[in-house]
Amino acid sequence: MAAIAVAVLISGVHLYGAAPVYASVGFGYSQPNLGSMTDAKRQNYLDLAARILGTGGTVRSTISWDPNTMSGPRFANSDRLVAELSARGLQWLPNIHTNSTSGTYIVPGSAPGGWSAFQHGVYEIAARYGPGGSYATSHPGFAGIRRYELWNEPDSPTGNAAGHMTPLIADHILYYGSKGVRSAAAEKGWVPQIYGLGLSYLKFDYLSKLYGADPNFESYMTTLSIHLYMSKDPASCLASTTNTHCVRSLPLLRQWLDAHKAPNQTTPVKIASTEGGYSGSNGTCAPPNVVSEATQANWGTTAINWIVARPSLDFDFFSPFGLINGPNTSYTCSSGYNYQYWQNHLGAVRADGTLKPWFSAYQSLIASSP
């Protein structure tokens, strides 16, 4: 899958005459549940994604199944999504998890069939959409999907109804899910990229618990996926483990991952952001973690350029969340944080369909990249 190399001169000069080194970062957009949307709504989202990302961009969206009612995923909706993405020159990053029809996530180990059923369900997805898989066989010219993300926010109520998922269970999700992907890849001779777990913050305490429960957990993935939601000025915010909404905290994550490799692991785990970005609103007043629309565009671009100027981070993919704002919500001035208001203003497009500055800023950044 193509990644977009963003050329940024790190210091403005070539040190000691050597050529500068740049990070190669792929760009995408995260939009959940595309497969289950109405046709008109999905087409609108995909058209907007294609305008922003251009050929080769990636759209991250859900593929899930309810293990209480079915033994594995069904492919009608996802087949349609893959076809529509391919027609626009886009790629799919499947975000894989199990959930009930009401949307509540279901821990695979406690569901019918247990961990082996989860492993087989993940295997079926990679065997269908991977290079040489059953979808490619029936759709000549389809190159196949090599990149799969296992789970979404086990460290928040989103990915685990009771709050933080027991770390050993999250480790099991990585272990059995990665076995499923790697088995499918081995059968057809392709090299997989396994993203996990879509952590909601850069929560070093949760990472430490994952490692404590299973020191091999890094070996089950090629890339740690995080949700880099930011609210701080990327040019000046101070990095610390308690200031995780600042892009400058990423070197601390890199250090942690390098210091907690699995025994005998030689290849470092990469970092990707499969959700994130800034929330922007031109409302008269807004929660403290929502900036103006102009600042959303400015800081969003600055943060991405800060990342790609630092190849030592080994950061390989950036994907903001939510193409279109949610419905307008009221906010009482100086009333503190308001989650719904913040979430409803993450988009690149306003609820009325007009484009926010972030739309063209992200589009221009991608289009100007070699």
QUIZI-V504516 format. One record per helix or strand. SS is the DSSP state (alpha for helix, beta for strand). FROM is the first residue (numbers start at 0). TO is the last residue. Records with the same first field share a line. If there is no record, write none. Layout:
BEGIN
SS=FROM-TO, FROM-TO
END
This chain:
BEGIN
beta=3-4, 23-29, 57-64, 90-98, 104-104, 146-149, 192-198, 222-228, 269-276, 278-279, 289-290, 314-320, 323-323, 348-348, 354-354
alpha=14-16, 33-35, 38-52, 75-86, 107-109, 113-128, 133-137, 166-187, 203-212, 216-219, 246-258, 292-307, 310-312, 338-342, 356-366
END
